[in-house]
Each structure stands twice: as structure tokens, then as C-alpha cells.
Amino acid sequence: MDFALSGFQQLLKEQAERFIERDYDFEQRRALVGSEPGYSEAHWQTFAELGWLGLPFSEDVGGFGGTAADLGLLFEVFGRGLVVEPYLASVLGGLAVQRGGTAGQQQAILPGVIAGEHKLALASTETGGRRGALHVATHAKRVSGGWQISGHKAVVLHGASADTLVVSARSHGAADATDGIGLFLVPAKALGVTCRGYATVDDLRAADITLNAVEIGDDAVLGDPAGGYNLLDWLLDRAALAGCAEAIGCMAALVDRTAEYLRTREQFGRKIGEFQVLQHRLVDMYMALEPARALTLAAALRADGPAAERQRLVAAARQVCADAGRLAGQTAVQLHGGIGVTDELDVAHYFKRLTLLPQWFADHGQPLDRFQSASA
């Protein structure tokens, strides 16, 4: 199979790399994460002007119809730059609208998302869920003219900066049942919505959101109000793929930075890269990266295939990327010595991002359990 980039993909990759090199060096990023809202609105508008916000959406609403592999290329570059803008959160919410919404809902929301004028966030995670389950205890009650949503969503990625929340809620059934789940569009400033935003360990932003009898109309339901499990499952796999691609970018950056450090750092009158044991550790990092890259690509190429195949490949990519990221991050820190854990060095920030990436949108629980169930 030919894995060469298409002309469009090559242009996208080069465009993103130029942006990171020109406008997103480490010191600029440090200034962003210390500000409110934790990212740059100017960069967000640049994302819109470059067409990145429209990448995964259909041409009918002004997008480019990009594939999961196209999105993966962009996230890999984002990983190298440790990008903190709410791209994944907004794109996931938009994909929920594109895949589950009516033509009217798509036309009302997606052009604004693509233009950078409307931000979304997927509010799917809750506390108290058992491993291996899509735990949804938030309740959706049928009322006259619409629905009433009550519940609590935890660690919603970029939830505080969203204009609209895509909320998973249950119309019936037990909290861990696959039936009875729906996805609902909830305005972030609707009466009854309380949001507490905060910074995360990896310099992103998240929010805990309480919904207290929030009333929305029938036009705020994405598809079947009791049959949204498969859509949510698909969205979480898309999020996992994006996280894997971002991890690839982080690991590749750590390999480059560690190799450069070994070439220049002197100890005992010699460059430490001359010591064979340290060369072996660097090779271990590279050898962990490449299988993770291959599995992520395989999963991205089959992201829209049969559900069982998609689930199996994404679960495998998640597990391998998590293991590889842990090895690459720990090794990079060890080879840099004490400076490797300081805030002033980007290595520590890559390590933190690699540590948390496997946890974002991990509603499926343990990847190996999911791989086994998808293979049955």
C-alpha cells in the first residue's frame, strides 16, 4: 500500500509546521497558558482563515470533507507544538452535529464553527462510572415542548470557552446501559447551567458543569434521544485517534530534543551521546515511537470502516501509544537529568501532555478490554 501523502495532505502538513515554527514557539506558548482563557483568540481566527476548523466537515456546510487521516496529520503537528487552542473540543462537537443532526441543525451551527465564531465542547464524561463503560447518569426528562436536562459533567475539555455544549444524557435505563442515551445541544449560558473552569496538568483547560433542570427545545436533540450510543461511541474513537496522533507528535519532538541534548551536553570531558548506554536509551524511544505511528495510521485509515474493526484498531492504537508515550516521556526526562522536570524546559511539558493524553475522553475504560470485546 502507498502511504505517501497526497498533495492536499502535504500542503496541510507544511502549512501547520510553518505556523508552529513562526507563531508558536515555547515561550509564546508559556505566555498563552498563563493568560485567560488559556489560549489565543488570534490563533483561533488564524485556524479559521487557514481552513483547519473546516477540515473534517462536509463541503455542504463550507468544510473540506477531510478524513481521519487528514485530521491525524494536523494533530501530529499540534503535538509537536503543544498547541493549547480548543480545537479537539470544538471539532468533536461539530462532528456530533454533522453525524447526528438534521440538515437544519447543521446549517445553523457548523458554518459558525468553521468561521471560528462558534465554539463547541463535548460534555460526555462523568464521575462514578465503572471501567469499560460509557457511564451516563445525567437525566433527560421529556417535558412540554422539549426536554429538561439535569446532571453533572466532569472534566469537560474546554467546556468554559464553549458557546454550546453537546451533552450526553439518558432518557431511560441504568447509568451503564447502552440504550437510552441521547445527545443534546445545550447553550452554555442557558438558565440552570453552572460552569467551573480550571487549568489541567498538561496546560489545557477543562470545566466541571452542572445542569440543573435546564430546558431545551425539541430542535436541540441530535438524532434519536434514546439511540445516541453508537454516535457517542464513534465520537470517542475519533477523539482517541486525535489523541494518538498528538502523542506521536509529542514523542517525535522528544526524540529530536533528546538527540540534540546528547550531542551537545558534556560530562567527564566527553559528549554524553558518545556513551553507548545512552545511545541505546535514545534508540528505545525511537523504537517505541514507530509502532505507535504505524498503528495510529492503520486505525485512521479504517476509522470509517465496520464498527468492530474500528473499535479494535483504535483500542490497539490507544494502548500502544500510551505505553510508548510513557517510555518516551520518562526516558527523555531521565536523559536530561534534573532539568528535565523544570517548567522552563519544554521536555517536562511534553511529558505532562503524554501522561494525560490517554485519559482524555477515555469513557471506554481500558483499551485492552475494548480490544478483546471488539474481537469477540
Helices and strands as residue ranges (DSSP letters): H 7-23, H 26-33, H 41-49, G 52-54, G 59-61, H 68-81, H 87-100, H 103-114, E 120-123, E 139-143, E 146-157, G 159-161, E 164-170, E 181-187, E 193-199, E 205-217, G 218-220, E 221-222, H 229-264, E 266-267, E 270-271, G 272-274, H 276-301, H 307-336, G 337-341, H 346-356, G 357-359, H 367-375
